[in-house]
Amino acid sequence: MDRRDAESIFTRARNVRALILGDLMIDEYLWGRAERISPEAPVQVVDVKREDIRLGGAGNVANNMAAFGCRVFICGVVGGDENGAKLRRAFADGGMDVSGVFEDPLRMTSKKTRVLASNQQIVRIDRESRKDISQEMEDRLLEFVRHQTCQWNIILVSDYGKGILTPRVLSGVITSARERGIPVIVDPKGNDFGKYRGATIITPNRKEAEIASRITIHDDESLERAASFLMAQGEYDALLVTRSAEGMSLFPRGREAVHIPTVAREVYDVTGAGDTVVAGLGLGLACGADFVGASRLANVAAGIAVGKVGTSIVTPEEIIGSIRHEHLDSDTKIKNLDALADLIEAEKRKGKRIAFTNGCFDLLHVGHVKYLQKARTCGDLLVLGLNSDASVRRLKGEKRPLIGQSERAHILAALDCIDYVVIFDEDTPIRLLETLRPHVLVKGGDYTPDRVVGKELVESYGGRVELVEFVDGKSTTNIIEKILQNYG
């Protein structure tokens, strides 16, 4: 995934309203040392030094979505016990809406206690209910979802097999979402994925896919057979199989599979990695990414999650930093418009004056460099709007550009006089100017003020146009002609 795409997604995350539906539980961690064997039995004695309470199950999905910047709504059932009250308080303290969390006094709130010594899990203790919820509770969950569905952009279903997600609840939620065009992502459980029929995409791991398809997955061919079975069974739009060290495999309906290699650098604990995948996938789809783009985002997030111990959140900064690490040649000055708009607004609040210029800059030469250096003196920051390849072809003919937009962007971003580069696909930079509202619009001296596109717009809010002279005789056309003369 490209860093600019990730930045754009996280910029839009604030507008995402996500419902997290599923099994809610508490994850308790007891951290200590194990330096002796018990005299009572051949077991280690753990000297507990620290206790840690975290949101588990669907709560971990919710925690990650909140960390991404989304507005989160929780739907599920807890017991009428102290752990149920703790869960409600934790969600509320995290700014999440708990109006869809219902209390069943006959139920025990799920709690998993993990004892760790030297970051290694010694034992896990589960206290929970696994029976299906009552019809009354089903009715309450379905009524809540049906009345609220229209306000959500995405629904994430986290099934841990604890009895909350009955076939009736799943069918009702998926149907309601489908009717309103809202994507439903399911992290499945069990041996029958038919109960998730109609979901947008499901995210089983390899073992879960084997159990549900009854096909042992040992190579790409067996994986594809299992995927074909599951897709036919559930009529999903896509299937994403997580394969641990082998990464992920995406199977979009009617299209070829896409295999995405893992990005994990060191694995400490896979606990909650599936929750992180669902959250990353949900964020991507809610922000307009396609299945491939959203899956790549989820893959990066999961690679970070398994490098942490226990159920943990992954932050936007960690994801963007990881992508930047994977693409060390990607200059951080290259931004998409959404991310750049926030950066420029922040710079304006600091009192910085923003200069803007635009062009094709195909075959960078000394005339370009001198022009850009002069443009930089017109403000505290210089933003360069770079015509995309398609835009250059429309303006200069089918034989141009000679250098692709990505290469042109990286070459320009290497110049000290340029602070940010943004690629645009239109014939004019009007949309960039409307969004960024620079203080100074800089153009070459071969223009007259009345011919500068965007002049009226910039002057309407108090900005100005500055014309800068080009170096005589220096142009891409001249370079092309000289090459043809010498080598043609």
N, C-alpha and C positions, 0 to 999 in steps of 0.2 A: 504494500500500500504506500502511496505517495504521502509525504509529510503534509503537503498542502491540503490534500483531501481530508486527512485526519483533523487538521486545524479547522477546516470548514465545518466538519461534523460537530466538533466540540463547541464551535461558535453557535451552532443552531440548537445545541442540546437544551439550552434554557427554555426553548419553546416546546419541548417534548413533555407530554403528560402520559405517563406509563402506569398501567395497572399490573401489579404483580399478584398473581393468584396461585395458591398452592399450600404446601405443608410448611407451617411456621414452627421453628424450633430454636432452642437456645443451645449454643455450643460453649461449653465450659472447658477451659484449659487449666490444668494444674501443672506448673513448671517447677522442677526441682532437680535434685541430684540423686543418683543411685550408686552408692559406693560400698554397699555391703549386702549380704544375703540374710534373710530373716532366719532366726533360730527356730521359728515355729514351723516353717515349710521352706522348700527350695525355691524361693521367690525373692526378687529384688526388693529392697526397702527404699522407697522414694522419699527423700526429705524435701517436702514441698516448700518452696521459697516465694512463689508468686501465683496468684489466681487471676484468671482473665475470662470475662464473659463476652461473647460475640453473638451476633445474629447469624443463625444457621438456616439451612434449607432455602426456602423461598426468601427468607430474610436476607440472606447473603446476596441474592440477585438484586433485591431492593436496595441494599446498601451500596452496591456497585453503581446502580443507576443513579442514585442520589449523588454519589461521588463524581459522576460524569456531569452533573449539573441539571439533571432532569427533575421534573415535579413528579413525585412518586405517590401512588395510591396502593394500599395494601388490602387484600381480600383473602380471608381464611377463617379458620376456627381455632380457638385456644380453649384450654380448660379453665374452670373457675378456681384456679389455684395461684400461688405466689408466682410461679414461673410465667403464667399467662399475663399477670399484671406487669411483670418485668418486661415482657416482650412489648406490650402496649406502650409502656413508658419509653423504651428504647426507640421504637419507631417514631413516637411523637417528638422525642428529643432530637431526632435526626431530621425533623421537619417534614415527616411523611404523614399522609392522611390515613387515619385508622378507622374511618367510619364504616369500612367494609370488614372489619375484624369482629367476629361474633363469638360470644362466650357460651360454651356448653359445660354446665356444672358437673355432668356425668363423665367428662372426658379428662384425661391427663395431658397437660402440655408437654410436648416432646422436649427432652433435654439429653444431650449427648455430652458425657464427661470424658475428656481425654487426659491421661496422665503422661507427661513427657519428662524425660531425663536426658540432658545433653542434646536437646532438640530432636530426640528420637521418641516416638510414641511407644509406651510400654503396654498400655491397656486402654480399652474404651468401654465405658459403662453407659448403656442406653436405658432411659426411663421414658416410656411413651405408650400411647394408645395406637392400635393399628386397625381397629374396627371401622367400617364405613360409617360416616356420619348419618344421622337420622334424616328422614324425609323432611322433617320440619327445618333442619339446618340446610338441607339442599334448597328448599324453597326460599329461605332467607338469602342465601348466596346468590341464587338466580335472580331474585327480585332486585337485589342491589345492582348486579351487573346490567340487567336489562334497562334499568332506569338511568344508569350512569354512562353507558357505553359511548354515547355520542361525544363525551368530553375527552376521551382518550385517543392518543395517536397510535398506540401499540399496546398489545396485551402479551405478557410473558407468563407462561404457565410452568410452574416448577413442581414436578411430581416426584415425591420421595416414597410413594406407596404407603402413606400413613392413613388413608381412608378419607381424605378430604375431597379428592378429585374422583368422585364416582362417575360412572358412564353417563348418568343423567346430567350431572353438573358440567362435565366436559362438552357434551352435545349441545346443551343450552348456551354455554358461553361461546363456543365456536360458531354456532348458528347466528347468534346475536351479532357477533363481530363481523361475520361474513356479510350480513345484510347491510351493514354500515361501511363496508370496505376497509375495516381495520385489520391489519396483519396480526396473526396469532402465532407466537413462537412457543414450542413445547419442548421442554427437557423431559423425555419420557422415562417410564419405568415399567417393568413387567414383561410378560411374554406375549401380550396381545396389543399391538399398536393400532389396531382397528378402532379402538375407543377414541383415538385422536383424529378420526376421519374428518377431513375438511380443513385441518390446520394449515397455515401458510407454509411452515417449515418446522421439522422436528430435528433434534440434535442428539441422537444416541451416541454413546461411545461404542467402540468395536465390540466389547463383550455384550452390551445391551442389544446391538444390532444382530449379533449371532443368536442370542436367545430368542428374539422376536421373529427372526427369519428362519431359524432352525438350520442355518447354513454356517459351517465353520469357515471363518475368513482367514486365509493364509496367504493370499496374493491378490493382485488387482482384479483378476477374473472372478474369483469367488466373492470379492467385495462388490463387484458390479452386479452379480446375481442376487446377492442379499439386498442390495439397494433397489433393484428392480422389483423384487418381491414386496418390499416395504412400501415403495411408492404406489404399487398397484393396490395394496391393501388399504392404504389410507387416503389416496387421492390428494396428496400434498402438492404444493407448488414446487417444493424443493426438499431435499434431504441433506443434512450435513452430518457426516460421520467423523467423530474425533478419534484419532488413532495413536494417541500418546506420542512417542518419539518420531512416528512417521507423519505427524502433522494432521491435516484434515482433508477430507474428500467431499466435495460439494457435487450434488446431483440435481441440477435444475431440470424440471420437467421439459421434455422435448429438446434438450440440448446435451452436449457432451459433458462428461464429468470434468471437474476442475480439481486438481490435486495441489494442495497448499502445504509446503514444507514447514516444519516446526521452526519457531524462532527462540525456543527456550535455551538459555545458555547453561543453566545448572538447575537441576530439579531437586528441591528439598522436600516438597509435600504436594501431592496432587489433590488434597482436600479442597473442595469448593471450586476446582478448575472448571467443572461443567457449568457452575453458576456464572462464572465470569464469561464463559463463551456465550451463554444465553443473553447476558447483559450487553456485551459488545455487539452481538448480532442484532439485538433489538434496537440499540442506539443507532446503528448504521442504517437499518431499514427505516426507522422513524424519521431520520434526517435526509432521506432521499437516495441513499446508496442502493445499488443493485445487490443481488445475492452474493456476487463475487466480492465486491467491495466491502460489504458488511462482514462477510466471512473472513476476509483478510484482517479487518480491524479486530474481530473476535480472536483470531489466531495470535495476534500480537499481544492482546490483553491476557490471554491464557498463558502465553510464554512467560509473562511477568508474574502471574499469580502462582505458578508452580515453583517459583524461586523464593516464595515466602512460606513460613510455617503456619499451618492452620488456615481457617477461613479468613481471607483478607480482601480488602478492597484494592482496586487498581485505579490510579488517578490519571486524568488526561495528560498531565506533565510526564508521567512515567511512560505512557504509550507514545507520545510524540517524541520523547527522548530516545525510546527504543527504536522507533522508525528512523530517526536521524542517525543513530548508531549503525543501522543496517544500510543506510545510504549516505556514507560519509562524503561522497562527491556532490551531494545535494546542498547547494549553498542556502543557508538559512535566510538569505535576503529575498528569496523567491517565495511569494505569497499568493494565495488566491484572494479574491476580492473581499469575501466575508471576513477572513482573518485580518486582512490589511486594514479594513475599515475600522475595526476595534483598535488596532495599533495606532493608526493615525489620529483617531479621536483622543486617545490617551496622550499622544505627543502634543496635540493642540492644547489640552488642559495644562500641560507643563509650560505653555507659552511659546512652543516651537512654531516657526513659520514653514509651511509646506510648499515646496516647488514641485511642479509636475511637468513632464514632457512625454512625448510618445513618438513612436516610429517603428520601422521594420528592422533597421540595423542589421541588414544582411551583409556579410563580409565586413566585419568591423575594421575600420581604418582610422588613421590619425585625425581625419576631419571629424569623425564621430566623437573620438575621445576629447578633442579640444572643445567641441560643442557641449558635450556633457559636463566637462569641467566648468565651463562658463555657466551652464544652467544651474549647477550646484551652488554657485555664489548668490543665486537669487533667493535662497531660503536656507533654513537650518537643516532641512532634509530634502533629498531629491527622490521622487517616486518616478519610475520609468514605466509607462504603459507600452508593452511590446505586442505588436501585431502577431496573431497566430499564423500558422502556415496557410490555413484556408483564407484568412484575411489578406495576406500578402499576395496570394495567387489572384484574388479578385482585383487587387490594386495594381499589380505589376505584371500579370500574365502567368500562364501555366508553367513557365520554366523557372519561376522563382517561388520560394526562396532557394538559394543555393545551400543554406545551412538551416536545419530544422529548428523549430521554436525552442525545444528544450536546450539544445546546444547554444543557441543565441542567448537564451536567458542566463545560462551559467557563465558564459563569457562576460556578459554585461555585469552580472552580479559580482564578478571578481574585481571590478573597478572600485576604487576607494570613493570616488565621487558619487556613486549610486548607493542609496540606502535601501531601497526596495524595488523589486521588479514584479509586475503583475501582467500576465498574459491576457489579452482580450481578443474575442473572435469577431467582433463587429467591424464595420468599415471605418467607424469613427470612435473616438474615446468618450463620447458623451455620457455613456452609462458610468464610466469610471469617474468622470468629473462630477456627476450628480451625486455619487456615493461618497467620494473622498473630499469634495469641496476644497481644493487646494487654494492657498493664498495667491500663488503665482502660477500662471500657465505660460510655459516657455515654448517658443517655436523658433524655427530657423529664420534667418534674415531674408531668405528667398520668398517669404510670405509678406503680405501687407496685412495690417491689423484687421481689415474688413474680411479677409479670407481665412482667418483663423477659426477653425471649428471649435465652438465652445466659448468664444469670446463673450457673447452676451450673457451666457449662463454664469460665467465666473464673475463678471462685473456686476451682475444682479445682486450678489450677496457681499459685494465690497472687495472682491479680488481684482487682480490686474493681469494683463498680458504683457510679456516681455519677449522682444525679438532679439535673437542672438545670431551673429554672423557666422557662416560656415567658412572653413579654410578653402580658399580658391583652388580649383582643379582636383580636389579630392572627393571621389565618389565611387560607389560600388560599380556603376556603369563603366567608368573609366578603367577600373581594375579588370573587369570582364573583357573589355576591348583589348587591353594590353596583353592579357593572357591569350586571347584568340590570335592576336598578331604574332606573338612569339612562339606559340605552340599549336595553333590551329592548322 
